[in-house]
Structures are given as C-alpha cells and as structure tokens.
Amino acid sequence: FMFTSLPLPPNVALERGRVQGFLEACRLRYRENPFHNWRHAASVAHVAYLILTEAGVLAHLTPAAAYATLAAAICHDLDHPGNNNDFESKKKSALSIMFADDSILERHHLHVCRKVLAKEENDWLAAFPPEDQEEMYQIIGAAILGTDMRHHFEHITQ
C-alpha cells in the first residue's frame, strides 16, 4: 500500500509485479534476528511513510525522492548479521575486508539492495526516467550509509 499510494509523475506507472518482487526479495534477505529483521524494516518503512505523508514532507520532495526514501527504509538493514561494525572489524570478517572497515554493515546493506534491484523482476525503479533513477540510487545510498552511528554527530552538525 505504501508504494502504491504516493504520487507518481504523469509519465511513470509502477509495475505492481516488480514492486511485489522487490518487497519479497527484501523480505527473504532479512535474517531472523531479534531486532534487525523484516518486521523492523517494515516498521521503519511505515514511520518513513508517515513522515512523508502526515508531516508535510512529501510537498517538499520529488516523487522520485519520496519513493527512494521508502526503498531506503526497507533496505537499510538487509542481510544484517545481528552484530555491529566493531565486531566485524575485530573479527576481520570477509565484510570488514571487503568494505575496508568503513561503514561495513551499511555498505553491505546497500550492496544487497543494489543486487535486489539489479534483477529485472524487482527493478521497479526502471519505471522512472533515467535521471530520476540516478537521483533515487543516490538517495538510497546516502540514506543507508547514513545509518552508521559512527557518523551520526557529523550528520547532525551538517
């Protein structure tokens, strides 16, 4: 419902099957952790939707930015292993090596998000013009990487 109720530009028609494919692929990529699970993702997406629609934020965003915000909320903890960046770094895990100890889990969540969207059956962003897609990928990336609490106070002061 959240994805189908936001306004779209006149030249954009979301394919319901791709939206459903995206949501199901994301659901399957959340582990059954006590906190960082699919229910958490749905809750964060719902709060993002309420902020967009009930707090007047939607009036200040392009449709592409609004949809990207929802996508980032859904994807922000994809495949979360249930620990934190410090643990990954000290363990010298494959993820810490892959992402050079910089926002390890957040970069992993973004990587998994991009992999989900790379599959045609999940790529609802394809309905948007290329310039909107570029904006959406930038917003999704910035939003997911912005969840690294190590950088929280930097973001607050900006």
PAZAPA-4460 file (N, C-alpha, C; in steps of 0.05 Angstrom, whole numbers, plus 32768, in hexadecimal, padded with zeros to 4 digits):
% residues 158
    n_x    n_y    n_z   ca_x   ca_y   ca_z    c_x    c_y    c_z   seq   type   mol
   8010   7FE8   8000   8000   8000   8000   8011   8019   8000     1      F     A
   8026   801A   8010   8037   8032   8012   8042   8039   7FF6     2      M     A
   804A   8025   7FE8   8056   802A   7FCE   8042   8033   7FB9     3      F     A
   8029   802B   7FBC   8016   8032   7FA7   8006   804B   7FAE     4      T     A
   800A   8056   7FC5   7FF9   806D   7FCD   8008   8088   7FCA     5      S     A
   8022   8087   7FC6   8031   80A0   7FC2   802C   80AA   7FA6     6      L     A
   802D   80C5   7FA2   8029   80CF   7F87   8040   80C8   7F75     7      P     A
   8039   80C4   7F5C   804C   80BE   7F47   804C   80D3   7F31     8      L     A
   8062   80D8   7F24   8061   80EA   7F0D   804E   80DF   7EF8     9      P     A
   8043   80F0   7EE7   802F   80E7   7ED3   803A   80D2   7EC0    10      P     A
   8054   80D2   7EBB   8060   80BF   7EA7   806A   80A5   7EB4    11      N     A
   8064   80A1   7ECE   806E   808A   7EDC   8057   8078   7EE5    12      V     A
   8059   805E   7EDF   8045   804B   7EE8   8055   8034   7EF4    13      A     A
   8053   8030   7F0E   8061   801A   7F1B   8054   8000   7F14    14      L     A
   8065   7FEC   7F0E   805B   7FD1   7F09   8058   7FC3   7F24    15      E     A
   803F   7FBC   7F2B   8039   7FB0   7F45   804A   7F97   7F4A    16      R     A
   804F   7F87   7F35   805E   7F6F   7F38   807B   7F74   7F40    17      G     A
   8086   7F8A   7F35   80A2   7F91   7F3C   80A4   7F9B   7F59    18      R     A
   8090   7FAB   7F61   808F   7FB4   7F7D   808D   7F9C   7F90    19      V     A
   807B   7F8A   7F89   8077   7F72   7F9A   8090   7F61   7F9A    20      Q     A
   809D   7F5E   7F82   80B6   7F4F   7F81   80CC   7F5C   7F92    21      G     A
   80CE   7F76   7F91   80E1   7F85   7FA2   80DC   7F80   7FBF    22      F     A
   80C3   7F83   7FC8   80BD   7F80   7FE4   80C2   7F63   7FED    23      L     A
   80BA   7F50   7FDD   80BE   7F34   7FE5   80DC   7F2D   7FE5    24      E     A
   80EB   7F37   7FD2   8108   7F32   7FD2   8115   7F3E   7FEA    25      A     A
   810C   7F56   7FF2   8117   7F62   800A   810F   7F52   8023    26      C     A
   80F6   7F4A   8025   80ED   7F3B   803C   80FE   7F22   803F    27      R     A
   8104   7F15   8029   8114   7EFC   802A   8131   7F01   8032    28      L     A
   813A   7F19   802F   8156   7F20   8036   815A   7F2B   8052    29      R     A
   8144   7F2C   8061   8146   7F33   807D   8148   7F1A   808D    30      Y     A
   815B   7F19   809F   815F   7F01   80B0   814B   7F03   80C8    31      R     A
   8148   7EED   80D6   8137   7EED   80ED   8146   7EF5   8106    32      E     A
   8150   7F0D   8106   815E   7F18   811D   8149   7F23   8131    33      N     A
   8150   7F26   814A   813C   7F31   815D   8133   7F4D   8156    34      P     A
   8145   7F5D   8149   813D   7F79   8143   813F   7F7F   8125    35      F     A
   8156   7F7B   8119   815A   7F82   80FD   814E   7F6D   80EA    36      H     A
   8133   7F6D   80E9   8125   7F59   80DA   8110   7F67   80C8    37      N     A
   8100   7F57   80B9   80ED   7F62   80A7   80D8   7F74   80B5    38      W     A
   80D0   7F6C   80CD   80BD   7F7D   80DC   80C8   7F98   80E2    39      R     A
   80E2   7F99   80E8   80EF   7FB3   80ED   80EF   7FC3   80D3    40      H     A
   80F6   7FB7   80BD   80F6   7FC5   80A3   80DA   7FD0   809D    41      A     A
   80C6   7FC0   80A0   80AA   7FC9   809B   80A3   7FE0   80AE    42      A     A
   80AB   7FDE   80C6   80A5   7FF4   80DA   80B3   800E   80D2    43      S     A
   80CC   800C   80CA   80DB   8024   80C2   80CF   8030   80A8    44      V     A
   80C7   801F   8096   80BA   8028   807D   809F   8036   8084    45      A     A
   8090   802A   8097   8077   8036   809E   807B   8052   80AB    46      H     A
   808F   8055   80BC   8094   806F   80C8   809D   8082   80B2    47      V     A
   80AE   807A   80A0   80B6   808B   808A   809E   8094   807A    48      A     A
   808C   8081   8074   8074   8088   8065   8063   809C   8074    49      Y     A
   8060   8099   808E   8050   80AC   809E   805E   80C7   809F    50      L     A
   8078   80C8   80A1   8086   80E2   80A0   8081   80EF   8085    51      I     A
   8083   80E0   806F   807F   80EB   8055   8062   80F6   8052    52      L     A
   804F   80E6   805A   8033   80ED   8054   8025   80FE   8069    53      T     A
   802C   80FA   8083   801E   8108   8098   802C   8121   80A3    54      E     A
   8046   8122   809F   8055   8139   80A9   805A   814E   8094    55      A     A
   804F   814B   807C   8051   815F   8067   806B   815E   8058    56      G     A
   807B   814A   805C   8095   8147   804E   8092   8142   8031    57      V     A
   807D   8133   802A   8078   812C   800E   8077   8144   7FFC    58      L     A
   806C   815A   8006   8069   8172   7FF6   8084   817E   7FEE    59      A     A
   8099   8177   7FFB   80B4   8182   7FF6   80C6   816F   7FE7    60      H     A
   80BC   8158   7FDF   80CD   8144   7FD2   80C1   813E   7FB6    61      L     A
   80D3   8136   7FA4   80CA   812B   7F8B   80BE   8110   7F90    62      T     A
   80AD   8106   7F7E   80A3   80EB   7F82   80BA   80D7   7F83    63      P     A
   80CE   80DB   7F73   80E5   80C8   7F73   80F3   80C8   7F8E    64      A     A
   80F6   80DF   7F9B   8102   80E0   7FB5   80F1   80D3   7FCA    65      A     A
   80D7   80D6   7FC8   80C5   80C9   7FDB   80C6   80AB   7FD9    66      A     A
   80C5   80A1   7FC0   80C7   8083   7FBC   80E2   8079   7FC5    67      Y     A
   80F7   8088   7FC0   8112   8080   7FC8   8114   807E   7FE6    68      A     A
   8107   8091   7FF4   8107   8091   8011   80FA   8077   801C    69      T     A
   80E3   806F   8010   80D7   8056   8018   80E9   803E   8013    70      L     A
   80F5   803E   7FFB   8107   8028   7FF4   811E   8026   8008    71      A     A
   812A   803C   800F   8140   803C   8022   8137   8032   803D    72      A     A
   811F   803A   8045   8115   8031   805F   8112   8013   805F    73      A     A
   8108   8008   804A   8105   7FEB   8048   811F   7FDC   8047    74      I     A
   8133   7FE8   8039   814C   7FDA   8034   8162   7FE0   8049    75      C     A
   815D   7FF2   805C   8173   7FFD   806C   8182   7FE8   807D    76      H     A
   8176   7FD1   8082   8183   7FBC   8092   8183   7FA1   8084    77      D     A
   8182   7FA0   806A   8181   7F87   805B   8198   7F75   8063    78      L     A
   8191   7F5C   8068   81A5   7F47   806E   81B6   7F4E   8086    79      D     A
   81AA   7F5B   809A   81B9   7F63   80B2   81C0   7F4A   80C2    80      H     A
   81DA   7F47   80C9   81E3   7F2E   80D7   81DC   7F2E   80F5    81      P     A
   81D2   7F45   80FF   81CB   7F45   811B   81E1   7F4F   812E    82      G     A
   81F7   7F59   8122   820C   7F65   8133   8211   7F81   8128    83      N     A
   8228   7F8D   8130   822E   7FA8   8127   8248   7FAA   8118    84      N     A
   824E   7FC2   810E   8266   7FC7   80FE   827F   7FC1   810E    85      N     A
   827F   7FC8   8127   8297   7FC3   8138   829D   7FA5   813A    86      D     A
   8288   7F95   813E   828B   7F78   813F   8297   7F6E   8124    87      F     A
   828B   7F77   810E   8295   7F6F   80F3   82B2   7F76   80EF    88      E     A
   82B9   7F8E   80F8   82D5   7F97   80F5   82E8   7F87   8106    89      S     A
   82E1   7F83   811F   82F3   7F74   8131   82F6   7F57   8128    90      K     A
   82E1   7F4C   811D   82E1   7F30   8113   82F0   7F2E   80F8    91      K     A
   82F5   7F45   80EC   8301   7F46   80D1   82F0   7F35   80BE    92      K     A
   82D6   7F39   80BF   82C4   7F2A   80AF   82C7   7F30   8091    93      S     A
   82BB   7F1F   8081   82BC   7F24   8064   82B0   7F3F   805D    94      A     A
   829B   7F46   806B   828E   7F60   8066   82A1   7F77   806E    95      L     A
   82AF   7F75   8084   82C1   7F8A   808C   82D7   7F8E   8078    96      S     A
   82E1   7F78   806D   82F6   7F79   8059   82EB   7F85   803F    97      I     A
   82D3   7F7B   8037   82C7   7F85   801E   82C2   7FA3   801F    98      M     A
   82B9   7FAD   8036   82B2   7FC9   8038   82C6   7FDA   8047    99      F     A
   82DE   7FCF   804A   82F5   7FDE   8055   82EF   7FEB   8070   100      A     A
   82E0   7FDD   8081   82D9   7FE6   809C   82CB   8002   809C   101      D     A
   82BE   8008   8087   82B0   8022   8085   8292   801D   8082   102      D     A
   8282   8023   8096   8265   801F   8095   825F   8003   808A   103      S     A
   826B   7FEF   8096   826B   7FD4   808C   824F   7FCA   8086   104      I     A
   823E   7FC9   809B   8223   7FBE   8098   8212   7FCF   8086   105      L     A
   8215   7FE9   8088   8205   7FFB   8077   820B   7FF8   805A   106      E     A
   8225   7FF5   8054   822D   7FF0   8038   8223   7FD4   802E   107      R     A
   8222   7FC1   8041   8218   7FA7   803A   81FA   7FA9   8034   108      H     A
   81EB   7FB7   8045   81CE   7FBA   8041   81C9   7FC7   8025   109      H     A
   81D8   7FDC   801F   81D5   7FEA   8005   81DC   7FD7   7FEE   110      L     A
   81F1   7FC7   7FF1   81F9   7FB4   7FDD   81E3   7FA0   7FD7   111      H     A
   81D7   7F96   7FED   81C1   7F82   7FE9   81A9   7F90   7FDC   112      V     A
   81A3   7FA8   7FE4   818D   7FB8   7FD8   8192   7FBB   7FBA   113      C     A
   81AA   7FC2   7FB2   81B0   7FC5   7F95   81AD   7FAB   7F87   114      R     A
   81B5   7F95   7F94   81B2   7F7A   7F87   8195   7F73   7F83   115      K     A
   8184   7F79   7F97   8168   7F74   7F94   815C   7F84   7F7D   116      V     A
   8163   7F9E   7F7C   8158   7FAF   7F66   8164   7FA9   7F4B   117      L     A
   817B   7F9B   7F4A   8188   7F94   7F31   8178   7F7F   7F22   118      A     A
   8167   7F70   7F30   8157   7F5C   7F23   813E   7F69   7F17   119      K     A
   813A   7F64   7EFD   8125   7F71   7EEE   810A   7F6E   7EFC   120      E     A
   8104   7F56   7F07   80EA   7F52   7F14   80E6   7F62   7F2D   121      E     A
   80FB   7F6E   7F38   80F9   7F7E   7F50   80FE   7F9C   7F4B   122      N     A
   8105   7FA3   7F33   810E   7FBE   7F2D   80F7   7FD1   7F27   123      D     A
   80E9   7FD9   7F3B   80D3   7FEB   7F37   80DD   8007   7F31   124      W     A
   80F6   800D   7F37   8101   8027   7F30   8103   802C   7F12   125      L     A
   8103   8016   7F03   8104   8018   7EE6   80EC   8027   7EDA   126      A     A
   80D7   802A   7EE9   80C0   8039   7EDF   80C5   8057   7EDE   127      A     A
   80D9   8060   7EED   80E0   807C   7EEE   80F4   8083   7ED7   128      F     A
   80F4   809C   7ECF   8108   80A5   7EBB   8124   80A1   7EC6   129      P     A
   8138   809E   7EB4   8153   8099   7EBD   815E   80AD   7ED1   130      P     A
   8158   80C7   7ECD   8162   80DB   7EDF   8156   80D8   7EFB   131      E     A
   813D   80D0   7EFC   8130   80CA   7F16   813C   80B2   7F23   132      D     A
   8142   809D   7F13   814E   8085   7F1E   8169   808C   7F2B   133      Q     A
   8179   809D   7F1D   8193   80A5   7F28   818F   80B3   7F43   134      E     A
   817C   80C5   7F45   8176   80D3   7F5E   816E   80BF   7F73   135      E     A
   815D   80AC   7F6C   8153   8098   7F7F   816A   8087   7F8A   136      M     A
   817C   807E   7F79   8192   806E   7F82   81A4   807E   7F95   137      Y     A
   81A8   8098   7F8F   81B8   80A9   7FA1   81AA   80AC   7FBC   138      Q     A
   8190   80B0   7FBC   8181   80B4   7FD5   8182   809A   7FE6   139      I     A
   817D   8084   7FD8   817D   806A   7FE6   8199   8065   7FF3   140      I     A
   81AE   806A   7FE3   81C9   8066   7FED   81CF   8078   8005   141      G     A
   81C9   8092   8002   81CF   80A5   8018   81BE   809E   8031   142      A     A
   81A6   8096   802D   8195   808F   8044   819E   8076   8053   143      A     A
   81A5   8062   8044   81AF   8049   8051   81CA   804E   805E   144      I     A
   81DC   805A   8050   81F6   8060   805C   81F4   8073   8074   145      L     A
   81E0   8083   8074   81DB   8096   808A   81D2   8089   80A3   146      G     A
   81CC   806F   80A2   81C4   8061   80BB   81DC   8057   80CC   147      T     A
   81F4   805C   80C2   820C   8055   80D2   820E   8069   80E9   148      D     A
   8209   805F   8101   8209   8071   8119   8224   807D   811F   149      M     A
   8239   8072   8113   8254   807E   8117   8255   809A   810B   150      R     A
   8244   809F   80F7   8244   80B9   80E9   822C   80CA   80F1   151      H     A
   821D   80C1   8105   8204   80CE   810D   8208   80EC   8113   152      H     A
   821B   80F2   8124   821F   810E   812C   8229   8120   8115   153      F     A
   8237   8114   8103   823F   8123   80EB   8226   812B   80DB   154      E     A
   8213   8119   80D8   81FB   811F   80CA   81EA   8134   80D8   155      H     A
   81E9   8132   80F2   81D9   8144   8102   81E3   8161   80FF   156      I     A
   81FE   8164   80FF   8209   817F   80FE   8207   818A   80E2   157      T     A
   8203   817A   80CE   8200   8184   80B2   81E5   8190   80B0   158      Q     A
***
